[in-house]
Amino acid sequence: MSDMTGPADLEIFQERLRTFIFDTIPAALAGVVGEVPRGLAFRGALHGAGLAGLTVPTRFGGQGLGPEFEQAYAQVAANRAMVDDKMFFLGINVILQSLIDLEETALATEFGPRMLRGDTIACQLFSEPEAGSDLASVRTKAVRTEGGWILDGQKVWTSYGHIAGIGLLLARTDPTVAKHRGLTMFLIDMDADGVEVRPLRQMTGESEFNEVFLGGAFVPDNRVVGGVGTGWSTTLTVLGHERLAVAKAGENTVRRPLPMARIVESVADGGNLDALLDAWMDERTASLVSRQIARRAQAGIPLGPETSLGKLLRTRNGLRAAKLAAEYSFDGGLAWNPGSRDQDLAFEILNAPGMAMGGGTDDIQRNTIGERILGLPREPLVKEGNTSK
């Protein structure tokens, strides 16, 4: 589809999208049960329709289209959240985009088509028990060996690590220098010897997050991302893409939309109209910020602290929406029947707090906004020059 460029092509594209969303997807998912099978079915249908990776260059498996086609997808898919594709969201929108941005052509060529087809799910191995907000303090170590590196350590809060084929991992390769300088990024096979994944049970009843233990796992030299010792700058690139992806998601988020008809019905019976209007206005504000961030990125302007603002607005609004949904339209209370209309909404209400952790906690976003946008003093840090030891 890379030859589609003009307004007429865009109209044809929008019609194809409508057919895909309203006809192809329902047929592809009919009778398919379970998050992973539905995700694979959705991704297969998306790829088969020529809609996977709309703006990803064709040499990496995408469609090579302009940003206006991505925006058209978001508009047509608005209020029809693509929840069945969320297991691929991080890999395609963050990891693949980072590989392309970092000019890791060989890795993007190898894994881009696989991720876009749905053959490979990717995860991110950054946070550790002792390195969450202070990510530069990671203790997972990588030691040189013949042909590559040996990894030892522990990661936590790894989304979809239990079903991922590859993981983008931050490790310490030089413990003798300042903590920000001794880091390197790797792309590791999740089924490699020495990699153990333990799912973490969440209050939703699912186990989307995981602990990952590394005990002598080998990574070849050609899986170093961005160069040895450049892990911190590589991390900032990845986090920038992650916050941009969350900010750009807008109405076409992978989260289920609120049942507005039920909320309006509740308001008519005496609900708090002011709270709903506040939530709606905040959502419009977040959308405007997201569009500005997206336009800057599409214009080739380097990602900056504004991505933290977009991400913070999205997570705050998501939490508020969950609270309103619970107050105005969730009839199930503390229990619901499987398959009932309350089940999906109950899941989203319980799952909403996790939005404040993914892509960097809200506190991290506030620090970035305060220091890099508002010019406020930095928080106290450890003594300069102190290492991870």
C-alpha positions as CSV (number, residue, x, y, z in Angstrom):
1,M,0.0,0.0,0.0
2,S,3.0,2.3,0.0
3,D,1.9,3.9,-3.3
4,M,-1.2,5.3,-1.6
5,T,-0.6,9.0,-1.0
6,G,-3.5,11.3,-2.1
7,P,-6.9,12.3,-0.6
8,A,-8.7,9.8,-2.9
9,D,-6.4,7.0,-1.7
10,L,-7.2,8.0,1.9
11,E,-10.9,7.7,1.3
12,I,-10.4,4.2,-0.2
13,F,-8.3,3.3,2.8
14,Q,-11.0,4.5,5.2
15,E,-13.5,2.3,3.5
16,R,-11.1,-0.7,3.7
17,L,-10.8,0.1,7.4
18,R,-14.5,0.0,8.0
19,T,-14.8,-3.3,6.2
20,F,-11.9,-4.7,8.4
21,I,-13.3,-3.4,11.7
22,F,-17.0,-4.2,11.2
23,D,-16.8,-7.4,9.0
24,T,-13.3,-9.0,9.0
25,I,-12.5,-8.8,12.7
26,P,-15.9,-10.2,14.0
27,A,-15.5,-13.1,11.6
28,A,-11.9,-13.7,12.5
29,L,-12.6,-13.7,16.3
30,A,-15.9,-15.7,16.1
31,G,-15.6,-18.6,18.5
32,V,-12.0,-17.8,19.5
33,V,-11.6,-17.9,23.3
34,G,-8.7,-16.8,25.4
35,E,-6.4,-13.7,25.3
36,V,-3.6,-15.3,23.4
37,P,-5.6,-17.1,20.7
38,R,-7.7,-14.0,20.2
39,G,-4.6,-11.8,20.0
40,L,-3.0,-14.1,17.4
41,A,-6.3,-14.2,15.4
42,F,-6.6,-10.4,15.4
43,R,-3.0,-9.8,14.5
44,G,-3.2,-12.4,11.7
45,A,-6.3,-10.8,10.3
46,L,-4.7,-7.3,10.5
47,H,-1.6,-8.5,8.7
48,G,-3.7,-10.4,6.1
49,A,-5.6,-7.2,5.4
50,G,-2.4,-5.2,4.7
51,L,-3.0,-3.0,7.8
52,A,-0.1,-4.1,10.0
53,G,2.5,-1.4,10.7
54,L,0.9,1.4,8.7
55,T,3.8,3.8,9.0
56,V,6.6,1.2,9.4
57,P,8.9,1.2,6.4
58,T,8.3,-1.7,4.0
59,R,11.8,-3.1,4.4
60,F,10.9,-3.8,8.0
61,G,7.6,-5.5,7.1
62,G,5.3,-2.4,7.3
63,Q,3.1,-0.6,4.8
64,G,5.3,2.5,4.4
65,L,2.3,4.9,4.6
66,G,2.2,8.5,5.8
67,P,1.0,9.6,9.2
68,E,-2.4,10.6,7.8
69,F,-3.2,7.0,7.3
70,E,-2.3,6.1,10.9
71,Q,-4.6,9.0,12.0
72,A,-7.4,7.7,9.8
73,Y,-7.1,4.3,11.4
74,A,-7.4,6.0,14.9
75,Q,-10.5,7.9,13.8
76,V,-12.3,4.9,12.2
77,A,-11.4,2.7,15.2
78,A,-12.4,5.3,17.8
79,N,-14.6,3.8,20.5
80,R,-13.9,0.3,19.2
81,A,-10.8,-0.4,21.3
82,M,-8.5,-3.1,19.9
83,V,-8.0,-5.0,23.1
84,D,-7.2,-8.2,21.3
85,D,-4.0,-6.6,19.9
86,K,-2.6,-5.3,23.2
87,M,0.0,-8.1,23.6
88,F,1.7,-6.7,20.5
89,F,1.4,-3.0,21.4
90,L,4.8,-2.7,23.2
91,G,6.8,-4.7,20.7
92,I,5.5,-2.9,17.6
93,N,5.0,0.6,18.8
94,V,8.0,0.9,21.2
95,I,10.7,-1.8,20.6
96,L,10.5,-1.9,16.8
97,Q,10.2,1.8,16.5
98,S,13.3,2.2,18.8
99,L,15.3,-0.3,16.7
100,I,14.5,1.7,13.6
101,D,15.3,5.0,15.3
102,L,18.6,3.7,16.6
103,E,19.5,2.5,13.1
104,E,19.6,-1.1,14.2
105,T,18.8,-2.2,10.7
106,A,19.7,-5.8,11.0
107,L,17.6,-6.4,14.1
108,A,14.7,-4.4,12.7
109,T,14.8,-6.4,9.5
110,E,14.9,-9.7,11.4
111,F,12.2,-9.0,13.9
112,G,10.0,-6.3,12.4
113,P,8.1,-8.6,10.0
114,R,7.8,-11.3,12.7
115,M,6.3,-8.9,15.2
116,L,3.9,-7.4,12.6
117,R,2.7,-10.8,11.5
118,G,2.2,-11.9,15.1
119,D,4.9,-14.6,15.0
120,T,6.9,-12.9,17.8
121,I,5.8,-11.0,20.9
122,A,8.3,-8.7,22.5
123,C,8.7,-7.6,26.2
124,Q,10.7,-5.0,28.0
125,L,13.2,-6.0,30.8
126,F,14.0,-2.8,32.6
127,S,12.7,-2.5,36.1
128,E,14.3,-4.5,39.0
129,P,13.4,-5.0,42.7
130,E,16.0,-2.4,43.6
131,A,15.8,-0.3,40.4
132,G,12.4,1.1,39.6
133,S,12.2,4.8,39.7
134,D,16.0,5.0,39.6
135,L,16.4,2.9,36.5
136,A,20.1,3.7,36.1
137,S,20.8,1.7,39.3
138,V,20.0,-1.7,37.6
139,R,22.1,-4.6,39.0
140,T,21.6,-7.2,36.4
141,K,25.1,-7.7,35.1
142,A,26.4,-8.7,31.7
143,V,30.0,-10.1,31.5
144,R,31.9,-10.6,28.3
145,T,32.5,-14.1,27.0
146,E,33.5,-15.6,23.7
147,G,31.1,-14.4,21.1
148,G,28.8,-12.5,23.4
149,W,27.7,-11.9,27.0
150,I,26.6,-13.8,30.1
151,L,23.7,-12.3,32.0
152,D,22.8,-12.7,35.6
153,G,20.1,-10.8,37.6
154,Q,16.4,-10.3,38.1
155,K,13.8,-8.2,36.4
156,V,10.2,-7.4,37.5
157,W,6.9,-6.0,36.3
158,T,7.6,-7.4,32.8
159,S,4.4,-7.2,30.8
160,Y,3.7,-10.4,28.7
161,G,7.1,-11.9,29.6
162,H,5.4,-15.3,29.9
163,I,4.4,-15.4,26.3
164,A,7.2,-13.2,24.7
165,G,9.7,-14.6,22.3
166,I,12.2,-11.7,22.7
167,G,13.0,-9.1,25.4
168,L,14.7,-5.8,25.3
169,L,17.0,-5.9,28.4
170,L,19.1,-3.3,30.2
171,A,22.1,-4.6,32.0
172,R,25.3,-3.3,33.7
173,T,28.4,-4.0,31.6
174,D,30.9,-1.8,33.5
175,P,30.5,-1.5,37.3
176,T,33.6,0.6,37.7
177,V,32.2,3.8,36.1
178,A,29.3,6.1,37.1
179,K,26.0,4.3,37.0
180,H,24.6,6.0,33.9
181,R,27.7,5.2,31.9
182,G,28.1,1.5,32.6
183,L,24.9,0.3,30.9
184,T,24.2,-1.7,27.7
185,M,21.0,-2.7,26.0
186,F,20.5,-6.3,24.7
187,L,17.8,-8.1,22.8
188,I,17.5,-11.5,24.4
189,D,15.7,-14.7,23.5
190,M,13.1,-15.4,26.3
191,D,13.4,-19.1,25.8
192,A,17.2,-19.1,26.1
193,D,18.9,-21.3,28.7
194,G,19.2,-19.5,32.0
195,V,16.0,-17.4,31.6
196,E,13.2,-18.2,34.0
197,V,9.8,-16.4,33.9
198,R,7.4,-16.4,36.9
199,P,4.0,-14.8,36.4
200,L,2.7,-12.4,39.1
201,R,-1.0,-12.8,40.0
202,Q,-2.9,-9.5,39.8
203,M,-6.2,-8.5,41.4
204,T,-7.9,-8.9,38.0
205,G,-7.2,-12.6,38.3
206,E,-4.8,-12.5,35.4
207,S,-1.0,-12.5,35.3
208,E,0.1,-9.9,32.7
209,F,3.1,-8.9,34.8
210,N,6.1,-11.2,35.5
211,E,9.3,-11.7,37.3
212,V,12.2,-12.8,35.2
213,F,15.3,-14.4,36.6
214,L,18.6,-14.6,34.6
215,G,21.1,-17.2,35.6
216,G,24.0,-17.4,33.1
217,A,21.9,-16.6,30.0
218,F,23.9,-16.1,26.9
219,V,23.4,-13.2,24.5
220,P,25.4,-13.0,21.2
221,D,27.3,-9.8,20.3
222,N,24.9,-9.1,17.4
223,R,22.1,-8.6,19.9
224,V,23.7,-5.6,21.5
225,V,21.4,-2.6,20.8
226,G,22.9,0.9,20.4
227,G,26.4,-0.1,21.3
228,V,28.3,-1.2,24.4
229,G,28.1,1.5,27.1
230,T,25.4,3.5,25.5
231,G,22.6,1.8,27.4
232,W,21.3,4.9,29.2
233,S,20.9,7.0,26.0
234,T,19.3,3.9,24.4
235,T,16.9,3.6,27.4
236,L,15.8,7.3,27.0
237,T,15.0,6.6,23.3
238,V,12.9,3.6,24.2
239,L,11.1,5.4,27.0
240,G,10.4,8.3,24.7
241,H,8.8,6.0,22.2
242,E,6.8,4.3,24.9
243,R,5.4,7.5,26.3
244,L,4.7,8.7,22.7
245,A,2.9,5.5,22.0
246,V,0.7,5.9,25.1
247,A,0.1,9.5,24.4
248,K,-0.8,8.9,20.7
249,A,-3.2,6.0,21.6
250,G,-6.0,8.5,22.3
251,E,-9.5,7.1,21.7
252,N,-7.9,4.1,19.8
253,T,-6.5,2.8,23.0
254,V,-6.0,-0.9,23.7
255,R,-8.3,-0.5,26.7
256,R,-12.0,-1.0,26.4
257,P,-14.1,2.1,26.0
258,L,-16.5,3.2,28.7
259,P,-20.1,2.2,28.2
260,M,-21.2,5.8,27.7
261,A,-24.9,4.9,27.2
262,R,-25.0,3.4,30.6
263,I,-23.2,6.3,32.2
264,V,-25.6,8.8,30.5
265,E,-28.6,6.8,31.8
266,S,-27.2,7.0,35.3
267,V,-26.7,10.7,35.0
268,A,-30.3,11.2,33.9
269,D,-31.3,9.5,37.2
270,G,-29.3,12.0,39.3
271,G,-25.7,11.3,38.6
272,N,-22.9,13.8,39.0
273,L,-22.9,15.7,35.6
274,D,-20.0,18.0,36.7
275,A,-17.7,15.0,37.2
276,L,-18.6,13.6,33.8
277,L,-18.0,16.9,32.1
278,D,-14.7,17.3,33.9
279,A,-13.6,13.9,32.7
280,W,-14.7,14.6,29.1
281,M,-12.8,17.9,29.1
282,D,-9.7,16.3,30.5
283,E,-9.9,13.7,27.7
284,R,-10.2,16.4,25.1
285,T,-7.2,18.1,26.6
286,A,-5.2,14.9,26.5
287,S,-6.2,14.3,22.9
288,L,-4.9,17.8,21.9
289,V,-1.6,17.2,23.7
290,S,-1.3,13.8,22.1
291,R,-1.9,15.2,18.6
292,Q,0.8,17.9,19.1
293,I,3.3,15.3,20.3
294,A,2.5,13.1,17.3
295,R,2.9,16.0,14.9
296,R,6.3,16.9,16.4
297,A,7.5,13.3,16.1
298,Q,6.2,13.0,12.5
299,A,8.1,16.2,11.7
300,G,11.3,14.6,12.8
301,I,11.6,16.7,16.0
302,P,13.5,14.6,18.7
303,L,11.3,13.2,21.4
304,G,11.5,15.3,24.6
305,P,9.9,15.7,28.0
306,E,6.5,16.5,26.4
307,T,6.0,12.8,26.1
308,S,5.9,12.6,29.9
309,L,3.1,15.1,29.9
310,G,1.1,13.1,27.3
311,K,1.6,9.9,29.2
312,L,0.7,11.4,32.6
313,L,-2.5,12.9,31.2
314,R,-3.5,9.5,29.6
315,T,-3.0,7.5,32.8
316,R,-4.7,10.1,35.0
317,N,-7.7,10.1,32.7
318,G,-7.8,6.4,32.6
319,L,-7.9,6.1,36.4
320,R,-10.6,8.8,36.5
321,A,-12.6,7.0,33.9
322,A,-12.4,3.7,35.8
323,K,-13.6,5.5,39.0
324,L,-16.6,7.1,37.1
325,A,-17.4,3.7,35.5
326,A,-17.5,2.1,39.0
327,E,-19.6,4.9,40.4
328,Y,-22.2,5.3,37.6
329,S,-22.4,2.2,35.5
330,F,-21.0,-0.8,37.3
331,D,-23.9,-2.7,38.7
332,G,-22.0,-5.8,39.8
333,G,-20.4,-4.3,42.9
334,L,-18.0,-6.8,44.4
335,A,-19.1,-9.8,42.3
336,W,-20.3,-10.6,38.8
337,N,-21.3,-13.6,36.7
338,P,-18.8,-14.8,34.1
339,G,-19.9,-13.7,30.7
340,S,-22.2,-10.9,32.0
341,R,-22.1,-7.4,30.7
342,D,-20.3,-6.3,33.9
343,Q,-17.3,-8.7,33.5
344,D,-15.3,-6.7,31.0
345,L,-16.0,-3.4,32.8
346,A,-15.0,-5.0,36.2
347,F,-11.7,-6.1,34.6
348,E,-10.9,-2.6,33.4
349,I,-11.7,-1.0,36.8
350,L,-9.4,-3.5,38.5
351,N,-6.8,-3.2,35.8
352,A,-6.7,0.7,35.8
353,P,-4.1,1.2,38.6
354,G,-1.5,-0.6,36.4
355,M,-1.7,2.3,33.9
356,A,0.2,4.4,36.5
357,M,3.2,2.0,36.4
358,G,3.6,1.1,32.7
359,G,6.0,3.3,30.7
360,G,7.4,4.8,33.9
361,T,5.4,5.6,37.0
362,D,3.4,8.8,37.4
363,D,5.9,10.1,39.9
364,I,8.7,9.7,37.3
365,Q,6.6,11.6,34.8
366,R,6.0,14.4,37.3
367,N,9.7,14.7,38.0
368,T,10.5,14.9,34.3
369,I,7.8,17.6,33.8
370,G,8.9,19.6,36.8
371,E,12.6,19.5,36.0
372,R,12.7,19.6,32.2
373,I,9.5,21.6,31.4
374,L,8.9,23.9,34.4
375,G,12.6,24.3,35.3
376,L,12.1,23.3,39.0
377,P,15.1,22.1,41.1
378,R,16.1,18.4,40.7
379,E,15.3,16.0,43.5
380,P,18.3,15.2,45.7
381,L,20.6,12.5,44.1
382,V,23.3,10.2,45.4
383,K,26.8,11.8,45.5
384,E,28.0,12.5,42.0
385,G,30.4,9.8,40.7
386,N,29.0,7.2,43.0
387,T,28.7,3.8,41.2
388,S,26.1,1.1,41.4
389,K,28.3,-0.6,44.0
